[in-house]
Structure formats: structure tokens, C-alpha cells
Amino acid sequence: MNKKSLDIWHKINPVLGFIAMFVTQDVVLRFFFRKKKILNNGFSIPINSSIILAPTHRSRWDGLVLTMAMGRRVTKKDCRFMVTKSEMKGIQGWFLKRLGCFSINQLSPSLSALRYAIDLIQKGEQLVVFPEGKINKYGKKLFLKEGLYRLARLATKKTTSVIIVPIGIAYSKVPPNFRGEFCLSFGKPIVITDYLNFPIKKFNTFLNEKMTQEEQKALKNVGR
């Protein structure tokens, strides 16, 4: 698939986007969760920067709560999620594609998918990548996938303003329960050009530590 077809296929449908935002943020999240907390920790969106959001992944709710905290209503930008190919199948995939999500093969990412992701970064979109690669429900220690760092390094060839924002997401119960709480904690932005000499494993260890620190803050705020 060429770049042009990718742009068309993954363009956000404005009507569907508005409806999805209303249903998820004004109805579902407000009804299901009793309380929400956002810990900015002095975080502010760097001006003229290309942002990659790197949150922990504990539940299928993560995408919705992250969009509430960093979506169009807050930043005037949509969250563009990079997801696995399995999530883009059937009716769910039909909706996700029209809400700006796109798939990537974690084991062997296609050149077209990488180019599309880099194009989003270059344009200043908010790209969301879950570095753990899958839902890690109980937060057990695991190695981060290598894709995020590789992608960020490739993107620096197109723009030098790439930053990664480590984010911790926590819920009062596992799995998230009705009328429970959730909390997001934003860490200090990581300027990728400062870490270009890091081997992948070293950078992933560093990023994992930052994400874990933010998750610990979030867990404390939901009583865990």
C-alpha cells in the first residue's frame, strides 16, 4: 500500500470522530468511572515539537482515558494510535481506521506503515505507541519492544524536534471496575536527540524506568 492510499484510508472521519468523542468522554467514561485524576507534574506540551506518547498498558480502557486527557478537546490534536494488526479486524477495525488508528506488524513492520508513522510525527500529530506491545494487566516487569525507539530515531531524519512523553496509567481495581477510579501521570518529555547514541536496550531500560515511576505515582493516587 502506498503512502497516498494510507493517508486516505486512515484519515479521521470528522462526524464519526465527534460522535465517538461524545459517547466515550461525555457518556461512557463519566458513567463508568466515579473519579478521574490527571497528574501533570509540571508537564506542558512543548511548542513546535513532534510528540510520541508512551503510556503503560494495563487495560482496554487506556486508549479512552488517554484520549480524554490528551485528545482534541485538550490539545486541539487527535491521538493517533499505533495498534496491532489483530485489533484492526472486523467491525472494531472499521471504526478504528476511521478514528485515525493504524496497524503495524510488531514482528516485521512494513515499510509503508513506518513511513506513515514518521509522516504523522513530522506533521506534528500526537502518535500513541504502547511500548510494552500488549496489555500487561498486572504490571509485571517485562522488556519493552524495540519499535518505538527505532521509529523515533528514524523520525529524527525528518525533524529534530521529536520528544517522547512517558505516561503512567492506573486504575483503582484490576480489572477496572464500575464506579472505580483512574489516574494518569505525565512524566518529563524525553528529547530523543539527546539519546541517539544509546543502544536500544539501554534506552528501553531508561524509558521503562520513567514509565514505571509515573505509574507508581498514578497507583498511589488511586489507593494501590
C-alpha positions in Angstrom: 0.0 0.0 0.0 1.5 3.4 -1.0 1.6 6.5 1.2 -1.3 8.1 -0.7 -3.7 5.3 0.0 -2.6 5.2 3.6 -3.4 8.9 4.0 -6.9 8.3 2.6 -7.6 5.1 4.5 -6.5 6.5 7.8 -8.0 10.0 7.6 -10.2 10.7 10.6 -13.8 10.9 9.8 -14.9 14.2 11.4 -18.5 13.1 12.0 -17.6 9.7 13.4 -14.9 11.4 15.5 -17.3 13.9 17.0 -19.8 11.1 17.9 -17.1 8.9 19.3 -15.8 11.7 21.5 -19.2 12.5 22.8 -20.1 8.9 23.5 -16.9 7.9 25.1 -16.0 11.0 27.1 -19.4 12.5 28.0 -21.3 9.3 28.5 -19.2 6.1 28.9 -16.3 7.4 31.0 -18.4 9.7 33.2 -20.9 6.9 33.8 -18.5 4.0 34.4 -15.8 5.8 36.5 -16.5 7.6 39.7 -13.4 9.7 39.8 -10.5 10.7 37.4 -7.2 12.3 38.2 -4.6 13.8 35.9 -1.1 14.5 37.3 0.6 16.9 35.1 3.8 17.1 37.2 4.6 20.4 35.6 4.1 18.9 32.2 3.3 21.1 29.3 3.2 20.4 25.6 6.5 21.6 24.0 5.8 24.2 21.3 6.6 23.0 17.7 7.5 19.6 18.8 6.6 16.2 17.3 5.1 14.1 20.1 5.2 10.4 20.8 3.1 9.4 23.8 4.4 6.3 25.6 1.9 5.1 28.1 1.8 1.9 30.2 -0.8 -0.5 29.0 -3.0 -2.1 31.7 -6.5 -2.2 30.2 -8.5 -1.7 27.0 -9.7 1.5 28.8 -6.3 3.0 28.3 -7.0 4.4 24.9 -10.2 6.1 26.0 -8.8 7.7 29.2 -5.6 8.8 27.3 -7.7 10.5 24.6 -9.7 12.2 27.3 -6.5 13.6 28.8 -4.6 14.4 25.6 -7.2 14.4 22.8 -8.6 17.2 20.7 -10.6 18.8 23.5 -7.4 19.4 25.5 -4.6 19.7 22.9 -6.6 20.5 19.8 -4.9 17.4 18.3 -6.2 13.9 17.9 -4.4 10.9 19.4 -3.2 8.7 16.5 -2.8 5.2 17.9 -0.5 2.6 16.5 -2.1 -0.8 17.2 -1.6 -4.4 16.4 -3.0 -6.0 13.3 -5.4 -8.2 15.3 -7.1 -5.1 16.6 -7.9 -3.9 13.2 -10.2 -6.7 12.2 -13.9 -6.8 11.7 -16.3 -4.1 12.9 -13.8 -2.8 15.5 -11.2 -2.4 12.8 -13.6 -0.5 10.6 -14.3 2.1 13.4 -10.6 2.3 14.5 -9.4 3.1 11.0 -11.9 5.9 10.7 -10.8 7.3 14.1 -7.2 7.6 13.0 -5.7 4.3 14.2 -3.4 2.2 12.0 -1.9 -1.2 12.4 1.6 -2.4 12.4 3.1 -5.9 12.4 5.2 -6.0 15.6 7.5 -8.8 14.4 8.1 -7.4 10.9 6.8 -3.8 10.4 6.1 -2.9 6.8 8.0 0.0 5.2 4.7 1.7 4.3 3.5 1.6 8.0 6.8 3.0 9.2 6.7 5.8 6.6 3.1 6.6 7.6 4.0 6.8 11.3 7.0 9.0 10.5 4.8 11.2 8.4 2.4 11.7 11.3 5.3 12.6 13.6 6.8 15.0 11.1 3.4 16.8 10.7 3.2 17.3 14.5 0.5 14.8 15.2 0.2 13.0 18.5 1.3 9.5 17.9 0.5 7.0 20.7 2.7 3.9 21.0 2.3 1.4 23.8 6.0 0.4 24.3 5.0 -2.9 26.1 3.4 -4.1 22.9 0.4 -5.6 24.6 -1.8 -5.3 27.7 0.3 -6.0 30.8 -2.7 -6.3 33.2 -0.8 -6.6 36.5 2.2 -4.5 35.6 4.7 -7.4 35.7 8.2 -6.4 34.7 8.9 -7.1 31.0 11.1 -5.8 28.3 9.8 -3.0 26.1 9.5 -3.7 22.4 12.2 -2.1 20.2 9.8 -0.4 17.7 9.3 2.9 19.5 13.0 3.8 19.7 13.7 2.7 16.2 10.7 4.7 15.0 11.8 7.8 17.0 15.3 7.6 15.6 14.1 7.3 12.0 11.8 10.3 12.6 14.8 12.5 13.6 16.0 12.3 10.0 12.8 14.2 9.1 12.5 16.5 12.1 14.8 17.2 15.0 12.0 18.1 17.5 10.9 14.6 18.4 10.0 14.0 22.0 8.7 11.0 23.9 6.3 11.5 26.8 6.3 8.7 29.4 2.9 8.2 30.9 1.7 6.0 33.8 -2.0 4.9 33.8 -3.5 3.2 36.8 -6.9 2.0 38.0 -8.3 1.5 41.5 -9.1 -2.1 40.7 -7.8 -4.9 38.3 -9.6 -5.1 36.0 -11.1 -1.6 36.2 -14.5 -1.8 37.9 -17.8 0.1 37.7 -17.6 3.4 39.6 -13.9 2.9 40.2 -11.1 5.5 39.7 -8.4 6.0 37.2 -5.3 8.3 37.2 -2.8 9.4 34.5 0.6 10.7 35.4 2.7 12.6 32.8 6.5 12.5 33.0 9.1 14.9 31.8 9.3 14.9 28.0 12.3 13.0 26.7 14.1 14.8 23.8 15.2 11.9 21.6 18.1 13.7 20.0 19.8 13.6 23.5 19.8 9.8 23.4 20.7 8.9 19.8 23.9 7.3 21.0 22.1 4.9 23.3 21.8 1.2 22.3 18.2 0.1 22.1 18.3 -2.0 25.2 19.8 0.8 27.2 17.2 3.3 26.0 14.4 0.9 26.7 15.6 0.4 30.2 15.7 4.1 30.7 12.2 4.6 29.2 10.8 1.7 31.2 12.1 3.3 34.4 10.4 6.6 33.6 7.1 4.9 32.7 7.3 2.9 35.9 7.9 6.0 38.0 4.9 7.7 36.6 2.8 4.6 37.0 3.8 4.4 40.7 2.5 8.0 41.2 -0.7 7.1 39.5 -1.2 3.9 41.5 -0.7 5.9 44.8 -3.4 8.3 43.7 -6.0 5.5 43.2 -5.1 3.8 46.5 -2.9 1.0 45.3 
